[in-house]
């Protein structure tokens, strides 16, 4: 189970605890909950955040590695095209054809590299946006819960 799912489960449990809590007579929005149980849930949620951040960092590192591999592949294709072109220097027509093909291969490799980079960036951006949304939601719910706890204890 991912830590994002675990955070969501903990938040659901905290929400249920507050929803099902006994109301205080004449206390409109105030209720009674088990303080230690609620604090334990909040501690569990806090403990999950480093895992979420580690996953985000892992995704960024994977993106960097992906882009690096694409660059190395493009460089290898470029080098192979240049090597092939040098072998064909003896004949003028063959040289012209080799240069044309080398340029096409390099252009194709650059387009492929750009497409791989774009796809990797989109994937990482989506994953980071999701992680950011989960963290923002959890933080908002935690702040709301703390505010309710403070109100309930006053």
Buried (B, 14 or more C-beta within 10 A) or exposed (E): EEBBEBBBBBBEBBBEBBEEBEEEEEEEEBBEBEEEEBEEBBEBBEEBBEBBEEBBEEBEEBBEEBBEEBBEBBEEBBEBBBEBBEEBEEEEEEBEEBBEBBEEBBEEBEEBBEEBBEEBEEBBEEBBEEBEEBBEEBEEBBEEBEEBBEEBEE
